[in-house]
Amino acid sequence: MKQMTMAIVILTMLGLVGCGSGSSSSATSATDNSDSSTDTTDSGNQTTTPSLPDSINLVFLSSGSFTMGNSSEPDAAEVTVTLSDFQIAATETTNAQYLEFLNAALADNWLTVSPRTTSDPCGTYTEDMVIGANAGPHIGEVWLQLGETGGCTSDGHSEDIDNKSWIDFNSNNNEFVLLDATKADWPINWLRWHGADAFAQYYGVSLPTEAQWEYAARGGMQLTYPTNDGTLDDTKANYNGDIAGVFDDDGHAIAVGSYAPNPYGLYDMGGNVWEWCADYYANNFYNNDVTDPINTNPGTDAKRVRRGGSWNYHSDTLRTFARASDLPDRGNNHFGFRIVKN
């Protein structure tokens, strides 16, 4: 296995920046997002591609190769993957960052708000949803569930109130609002894949491919867990312990960056919320050595990849090579994302 090396890029630093110890390579936080503004003419009222919110820190990772997967997993054969340069957000996208996007995209006619009926084991109810509109992508698809009061487990037990969606819509002022200012730095949740991809498209960036996500999580050291040293305990990630199949009804997400970063300076690559990736899921997609792979074939069920585990999942799901997937129109109190810039 040829270890990917890192190019050191010195750029202005802002916000959360971390440097892991013991890594044979290094990464630099990049926060100058001004070059993401480019002319565009086909996005409704949007005449330029806006710069990313200033609070989004990007970490530059240089081109190279790494070993993806693990022979212990039935859907993660070990292969050599070669990647081009990319930048990845140091943290999961926060409520505050997504709120900024919603209000900008609303002004550009990318979205609308409409009530939809939804169900869980506690019953059927109606909630306001963010829906893709004619000027943006994923027209008619639900992006985000608003003001959700908490989830419900399979046995009908209501979950902690801190699991709610913290963004709502004020129809009097025609604007999206944060229901609790203390949750501004919590990761966005109750987010469908369409809502994560719409955010990325609005700013001219992308969701990470599954390969990009795993490389970033491994931290240049083939880590088993995406922590500062590759090991895992409750001081290193927000997750639900070590008992497979047992889920924590009363836990919740917490502010991004609450734990030490991995050696690339990336926070919460394991736990807190699951992170949507760009790829469709296929259990046998990674069977050969590849360069810049992305699975664009929806297959029979059109599920999208999610990675990293979450606050209510057990330790196995936080492993850097552990794979999971879900339908793109499914949101939950532990589904979020981060972006990449290629």
C-alpha positions in Angstrom: 0.0 0.0 0.0 1.4 3.3 -1.0 0.6 6.0 1.6 -0.8 9.2 0.3 1.4 12.2 1.0 0.2 15.7 1.8 1.2 19.0 0.3 1.6 21.7 2.8 -0.4 24.8 1.8 -0.1 27.9 3.9 -3.4 29.8 3.8 -5.3 32.1 6.1 -6.7 30.2 9.1 -10.1 30.8 10.6 -12.4 28.9 13.0 -11.7 25.2 13.9 -8.2 24.2 13.0 -6.5 21.0 14.3 -3.1 19.4 13.8 -2.8 15.7 14.5 0.3 14.3 16.0 2.2 11.2 14.8 1.0 11.6 11.1 3.5 11.1 8.3 1.7 13.7 6.3 0.1 17.1 7.0 -3.0 19.1 6.1 -3.7 22.8 6.1 -6.9 24.6 6.8 -8.1 26.8 3.9 -10.7 29.4 4.5 -10.5 31.7 1.4 -13.7 30.8 -0.3 -13.8 33.8 -2.6 -12.8 31.8 -5.7 -16.0 29.8 -5.5 -17.9 32.7 -7.0 -18.4 32.1 -10.7 -20.8 33.3 -13.3 -23.9 31.1 -14.0 -27.0 31.9 -16.0 -29.4 29.0 -15.5 -30.4 29.0 -11.8 -33.4 31.3 -11.5 -32.6 34.5 -9.6 -29.1 33.3 -8.8 -26.8 35.0 -11.3 -23.5 34.0 -9.6 -22.5 31.0 -7.5 -22.1 32.4 -4.0 -19.0 31.9 -1.9 -19.3 29.3 0.9 -20.2 30.7 4.3 -17.1 32.2 5.9 -17.4 29.8 8.9 -16.7 26.7 6.7 -13.1 25.7 7.1 -11.6 23.7 4.2 -8.7 21.3 4.6 -6.6 20.6 1.5 -5.6 17.0 0.7 -3.2 16.3 -2.1 -3.4 13.7 -4.8 -2.2 10.2 -4.1 -3.2 6.6 -3.4 -4.5 4.7 -0.3 -5.9 1.3 0.6 -9.7 1.5 0.9 -11.9 -1.1 2.6 -11.1 -3.9 4.9 -11.2 -7.7 4.3 -13.4 -8.2 7.3 -16.3 -6.5 5.7 -18.5 -8.3 3.1 -19.1 -5.1 1.1 -15.7 -3.4 1.5 -13.0 -5.4 -0.3 -9.5 -3.9 0.0 -8.6 -2.0 -3.1 -6.0 0.7 -4.0 -7.8 4.0 -4.7 -6.0 7.0 -6.4 -7.5 10.4 -5.8 -6.9 13.9 -7.2 -6.5 16.9 -5.0 -9.5 18.0 -3.0 -10.5 20.1 -0.1 -12.9 18.9 2.6 -14.8 20.8 5.3 -13.1 20.4 8.7 -16.5 19.9 10.4 -20.0 18.7 9.6 -22.3 21.5 8.3 -24.0 23.3 11.2 -27.5 24.6 11.8 -26.2 28.2 11.4 -24.5 27.4 8.0 -27.5 25.6 6.7 -29.8 28.4 7.9 -27.7 30.9 5.9 -28.1 28.7 2.8 -31.9 28.4 3.2 -32.5 32.1 3.4 -30.3 32.8 0.4 -31.8 30.0 -1.6 -35.3 31.1 -0.7 -34.5 34.5 -2.2 -33.2 32.8 -5.4 -36.4 30.7 -5.7 -34.6 27.5 -5.2 -37.0 26.2 -2.6 -40.4 26.6 -1.0 -42.0 25.5 2.3 -45.0 23.2 2.3 -46.7 20.8 4.8 -46.3 17.1 4.3 -47.7 14.1 6.1 -45.1 11.8 7.7 -45.3 8.8 10.0 -43.2 7.0 12.6 -44.1 4.3 15.2 -45.6 7.1 17.4 -48.2 7.9 14.7 -48.9 10.1 11.7 -48.5 13.8 11.7 -48.0 16.8 9.5 -44.8 18.9 9.5 -43.6 21.8 7.3 -40.9 20.7 4.9 -38.4 22.5 2.7 -39.2 21.4 -0.9 -37.1 21.9 -4.0 -38.6 24.6 -6.3 -38.3 25.3 -10.0 -35.1 27.4 -10.0 -33.0 24.8 -8.1 -32.2 21.1 -8.2 -34.4 18.2 -6.9 -37.7 19.9 -7.8 -40.5 18.6 -5.6 -38.2 16.6 -3.4 -38.1 17.1 0.4 -34.8 18.6 1.5 -35.4 19.2 5.2 -38.0 18.6 7.8 -38.7 21.7 9.9 -39.4 22.1 13.6 -39.5 18.3 14.2 -40.2 17.7 17.9 -38.0 14.6 18.1 -38.0 11.1 16.7 -39.7 7.9 17.7 -38.0 4.5 18.2 -39.3 1.2 16.7 -41.0 0.4 20.1 -42.8 3.7 20.1 -40.6 5.4 22.7 -40.2 9.2 22.1 -36.7 10.3 21.9 -35.0 13.2 23.7 -36.3 16.6 22.8 -32.8 17.7 21.8 -33.1 15.5 18.7 -35.6 18.0 17.1 -34.9 20.0 14.0 -33.7 23.4 15.2 -34.6 25.3 12.0 -38.1 26.5 11.4 -39.9 28.9 9.0 -41.4 32.2 10.1 -44.1 32.9 7.6 -44.8 36.4 8.9 -41.3 37.5 8.0 -40.8 35.0 5.2 -37.5 33.8 6.6 -36.0 30.7 8.2 -35.1 31.0 11.8 -33.1 29.1 14.4 -35.3 27.9 17.3 -32.5 28.0 19.8 -29.3 30.1 19.4 -27.4 27.7 21.6 -27.8 25.0 18.8 -26.2 27.1 16.1 -23.0 25.0 16.1 -24.8 21.7 16.2 -24.8 19.7 13.0 -27.9 20.1 10.8 -30.1 17.0 11.1 -33.4 15.7 9.8 -31.8 16.3 6.4 -32.6 14.3 3.2 -29.8 13.5 0.7 -31.5 16.0 -1.7 -31.1 18.8 0.9 -27.4 18.0 1.4 -26.8 18.0 -2.4 -28.8 21.2 -2.9 -26.5 23.0 -0.4 -23.4 21.8 -2.2 -24.8 22.7 -5.7 -25.8 26.2 -4.5 -22.2 27.0 -3.5 -20.6 25.2 -6.5 -19.1 22.4 -4.4 -20.0 18.7 -3.9 -20.7 16.1 -1.4 -17.7 13.9 -0.9 -17.4 10.7 -2.9 -17.3 7.6 -0.7 -13.6 7.2 -1.5 -12.8 10.9 -0.6 -14.7 10.5 2.6 -12.8 7.3 3.6 -9.4 8.7 2.7 -10.1 11.8 4.8 -11.3 9.7 7.7 -8.2 7.6 7.7 -6.1 10.6 8.3 -3.1 9.5 6.3 -2.4 6.7 8.7 -4.9 3.9 7.7 -6.7 4.5 11.0 -9.4 2.1 12.1 -11.4 4.8 13.8 -11.2 8.4 12.6 -10.0 9.9 15.8 -6.8 11.6 16.8 -5.0 8.2 17.3 -7.2 5.6 15.6 -8.7 4.3 18.8 -12.2 4.9 20.2 -13.7 5.6 23.6 -16.3 8.1 24.9 -13.7 10.9 25.2 -13.0 10.8 21.4 -16.4 10.7 19.7 -20.2 11.2 20.3 -21.5 7.6 19.8 -23.5 5.0 21.7 -20.9 2.7 23.2 -19.8 -0.8 22.1 -23.0 -2.9 22.1 -24.1 -3.7 18.5 -27.8 -3.3 17.9 -28.5 -1.2 21.0 -29.4 2.4 20.4 -29.6 5.4 22.7 -33.0 6.9 22.8 -32.0 9.8 25.0 -28.7 10.9 23.5 -28.4 13.7 20.9 -25.9 15.5 18.6 -23.6 18.1 20.1 -21.7 21.1 18.8 -19.3 20.2 16.0 -15.6 20.1 16.9 -16.3 19.0 20.5 -13.6 16.3 20.3 -10.0 16.2 19.1 -9.6 16.1 15.3 -8.0 13.3 13.4 -4.5 13.7 12.0 -5.8 15.7 9.0 -7.5 18.2 11.3 -11.0 16.9 10.6 -13.6 16.8 13.3 -16.4 14.3 14.0 -15.6 12.0 11.1 -16.9 9.3 13.4 -20.1 9.8 15.4 -22.3 12.9 16.0 -24.3 12.5 12.7 -24.1 10.2 9.7 -22.7 12.0 6.7 -24.3 11.7 3.2 -21.9 11.0 0.3 -22.4 11.6 -3.4 -22.4 7.9 -4.4 -25.1 5.5 -4.9 -24.6 2.4 -2.8 -23.5 -1.0 -4.3 -22.1 -3.7 -2.2 -19.7 -4.8 -4.8 -18.7 -1.5 -6.3 -15.1 -1.4 -4.9 -13.7 -4.7 -6.3 -10.8 -3.3 -8.4 -8.1 -0.6 -8.1 -9.6 2.6 -9.3 -8.9 6.4 -9.8 -11.4 9.0 -8.6 -14.2 6.6 -8.3 -17.9 7.5 -7.9 -20.9 5.2 -8.3 -23.4 7.0 -10.5 -25.5 3.8 -11.1 -28.7 3.9 -8.9 -29.2 0.2 -9.2 -32.5 -1.3 -8.1 -33.1 0.6 -4.9 -31.3 3.9 -5.6 -29.9 4.2 -2.1 -27.2 6.8 -1.3 -24.1 6.1 0.8 -23.8 7.5 4.3 -20.7 7.2 6.4 -19.3 7.7 9.9 -21.9 6.5 12.4 -23.8 8.8 14.8 -24.6 9.7 18.4 -27.0 6.8 18.6 -25.1 4.1 16.8 -22.5 1.6 18.2 -18.8 1.7 17.7 -18.6 -0.7 14.6 -20.3 1.9 12.5 -17.6 4.5 13.3 -14.9 2.5 11.7 -13.3 4.3 8.8 -14.2 1.4 6.4 -17.7 0.8 7.6 -20.4 1.4 4.9 -24.1 2.2 5.2 -26.8 3.5 2.9 -30.3 4.9 2.9 -33.0 6.1 0.5 -32.3 9.7 -0.5 -35.8 10.9 0.6 -35.3 9.6 4.2 -34.2 12.1 6.9 -33.6 11.4 10.5 -32.3 13.1 13.7 -28.9 11.7 13.0 -28.4 12.4 9.3 -26.1 15.3 8.3 -23.2 16.0 5.9 -20.0 17.9 5.1 -18.8 19.3 1.7 -15.8 18.9 -0.5 -14.3 21.3 -3.1 -12.6 19.5 -6.0 
